[in-house]
Amino acid sequence: MWAAEVIGTVVATRKHQKLVGQKLLIVRRLGRDGKLTEAESVAVDTVGAGVGDRVLVLKEGGSAAMSMGIPGPPVNVVIAGIIDEIYVKQ
């Protein structure tokens, strides 16, 4: 799991049938300091996130795909929560 910020959207009129009706967003990972890094991914949104939201991301295969409740979707990255606040002990 990692924290990210939604920086954009993806529109794909032709996609795998198990992705039909799913919202795709571009997320950029947040560093420990809370600043954006260069690492970006396309993620399936399961919580109604939007551009500018800070989100909790599940990455890499099985756990991400299972969180969607759809058997066997071709998904590696899923937005699983919208973050209200982040506290890091310095």
HUFEN-V154680 format. One line per field, one symbol per residue. phi: phi as a letter, one per 20 degrees, with the letter a starting at -180 (. if undefined). burial: I if it has 24 or more other C-alpha atoms within 12 Angstrom, else O. A space follows every 50 residues. Layout:
phi=???
burial=???
This chain:
phi=.bebdfdaccdcfdbggfdfneedceddfefgenefeefcbeceedcnfb gnfecedecmmgffffffmdfmfecdccedadeebcdcfe
burial=OIIIIIIOOOOOOOOOOOIOOIIIIIIIIIOOOOOOOOOOIIIIIIIOII OOIIIIIIIOOOOIIOIIOOOOIIIIIIIIIIOOOOOOOO
